[in-house]
Amino acid sequence: MNLFFFLQANPGLTTGNETKTGVKNVPIWDIIDQSNGGIGWLINLILLIMLGYTVFVFVERFLALRKATKEDAGLLTNIKTHLANDNIQGAKDACEASDSPISIMLAKGISRIGSAKNESIAATIENTGKFEILRLEQRLNFLATAAGAAPMIGFLGTTIGMVVVFIDLQNSSALELKTIAPGIMTAMVTTVGGLIVGILAFMGYNFLVGQIGKVVYQMENAALEFMDMLNSPKK
């Protein structure tokens, strides 16, 4: 066996950005830059904007929901004490000390005491609760949309990239890697970007929906306890 071939290759030598295995370390930015110029950059820019807004919506809603899920310690007890002493203003002040959905909902019901029947107060609390839930759900529709749209935008880039590959092959006289590389780069990079945005948006949406469910449970429980206070006979 001729061993001169093996002696010519030294796996320990590295040049430039090559590793010990002879494979170059290509930064991710260079990979994106090598993708097909016009449409590839446009799709990557769209996905980047969607990723930024997805992160913003998740962080903003997470902070708002974390604040909303903090139960107002002793709120219902204070309200009960004030109502037992016919101090409606004191009960309203106890609610206005906090801007949580529960306190806003109960404050609306307290403001109707004396001027409406208990059934009407219950309806007011229910309607206010629905409005507060809608406030908590704002911008979540974007996460739901991004979870489905981002992968499709990425697959659109994949399709366009493969079309570019076939066009370049048709116009090329020889099959070379540098001829088909831009189209393949466009296909792969946009697919990965779309899946990343879609996965993050999907997971973020489901997590926030679960947190909203906790807030809804707390609001329903507080509304029931408040109506029990009004319907219970005074001693």
N, C-alpha and C positions, 0 to 999 in steps of 0.2 A: 504493500500500500504506500502511496506517495504521501509523505508527511509534510512536504514543503508547503502545501496549501494551508495547513493548520498553523505552521510557524509564521506565516505572513499575517495572520489575524491575531491581534492582541486585545482580548476583551477588557483588559484593565485600563486601556487608554481611553480618555474622553476628550472631546473637543467641543468648545462652545457651550451650547445648552444641552449636550448629550449626556445621558446617564451612563452608568457602567455597562448597561445592556446595549448601548448604542442608540437608544430611543431618545428623541429630543423632548425636553419639557416645554410644551407650548402653552403659554398663558391663555386663560379662557378668553381674555379680550382679543387676543390675536385670532383665536378660532372664530369669534363673531365677526371680526374685521375681514377675515378671508371668505366669509359667506357672500353670496351674490349681492352686489352693491345696492341697487335701487330698492326692489321689492323686499329683499331680505332685511335691509335696514329698517324699512317702514314697518314690517311686521314685528321685528324685534323692539322697535320703539313703542308700538302699541302695547305689546306685552309688558314692557318695562313700566309704562304708565299705569297699566292695570295692576301690576304688582305693588307699586308704590301706594296706590289708592286702597288696595286691599289691606295692606299693613296698617294704613292710617285708620280705616274704618274699624278694623278689629281692635286696635289699641284704644281708640276713642270710645267705642261701645263697651269694651271690657271695663274701662275705668268707670263709665257711667253705671253699668250694671253692678259693679262691685260696691259702688256707693249706694245703689238702690237696695241691694240685698242686705245691707246692714240694718238690722231691726232697731227701731228706736226703743231703747231700753226704758221701760216704765211709761211709755206713751199712753197706752190704753188705761193703765192704772191712774195716771194723772187725769185723763179725760173722765174716767168714772168718778173720781173724787170731786172734780169740778161740777159735773152734772148732778151729782147727789146733793150738792149745795146750791143748785140752780144758778151756778156761775158759768153761763154759756160763753161769756167773753174770755174767761180764764181757760176754758177748754179750747177755744179758737187760738188763743195765744200759745198754748202748749203745742198745737199742730203747726203753727206758723214758725215756730222755732226751728223747724226742720223742713227741708224741701224735698223729702223723699216721696215717692208715689203714694205710700200709705198715708202719710200726714196730709198731703194735698187732697186725697180722696175723702178722708175723715173730716177735714176742715170744711169741705163743701157740704157734707151732710149736716155738720153742726150748725152751719149758717142757716139751714132750713128748719131748725127746731123752733117750735112755737108758731110758725107760719104755715106749716104743712103737716099732713098726716104722716104716720110712720111709713105707710106704703109709698108715698111720694118721696120721702127721704131715702128709702131703700133704692128707688129708681134713680135718684140723683147720684147716689154713691156708685151704683152700677155703671151709669153713663160716664161719670168722671173716671172710674177705674178703666173703662175701655179706652178713653182718651189717653190716659197715662201709659197704658200698654202700647198704644200706637206710637207714642213718643219714644218708648224704649226700643221699638222695632225699626225706627227710622234708619235708612241707609243699609239695612240688612238685605234688602232686595238686590243691591249691587253685588254682594257676596254670592247670593244664589245665582245671579246672572253670570258672574265671572267664573263660577265653578263649572258651568256648562259651556260658556262661550270661549274661554281661554284655550282649552284643548282643541276646539274646532278651529280657532285662528291658527294655532300651531300646526294642525294638520293641513290647513290651507297653505301655509308656508312649505310644508312637505311636498304637497302636490305641485306647487309652483316650482320648487327646486328640482323635482324630477323632470318637469317639462323643460326646464332650462338645460338639464343634462342631455336630453334627447335632441334638443335644438343644437346644442354645441357639438354633439356627435355627428349630426347630420351635416353641419357646416365644416367639420374637421376632416382632413384627409387621412389622419392617423389617430389611432386610439391612444391617448396619453392621459396620465393622471391629472396633469395640470389643466386639461381641457374639461374634465368632468368634476373636478374637485369643488369649484365654486357652487355648482348646483347641489351637490351632495351636502356641502356645508350648510347651505340654506335649509335643506330638508331636515337635517339632524338638529341644528341649533334651534330652529323655530318649534320643532316638536318637543324638545326638552323644555324650552321656555314655557310653552303652553301648558304642559303637564305640571310644571312647578307651580305656576299661578293657579291652575285649576285645583290642585290638591290643597294648597294653602287656603284658598277661598272656601272650598268644601268643608274642610276641617274647622275653619274659623266660624263658618255659618252654623254648623251643627253645635259647636260648643256654646255659642252665644244664644242659640235657641233654647238650649238646656238651662242656661242661666236665667233667661226670661221666664221659663217655666217655674223656677223657684220663686221669682218675684210675684208671679201671678198667684201662686199658692199662698204666699204671705199676705197678699192683698185680700184674697178671699177669706182667709182666716180672720184678719182684722175686721173686715166688714161684718162677718157673722157675729163676732164678739160685740161690736159696736151696736148692732141691731138688737142683740140680746139685752144690752144695757137699757135701750130705749123701751123695749117691750116688757122688761121686768118691772113689777110693781114697786113703787117707792115705799120704804119703811116709814 
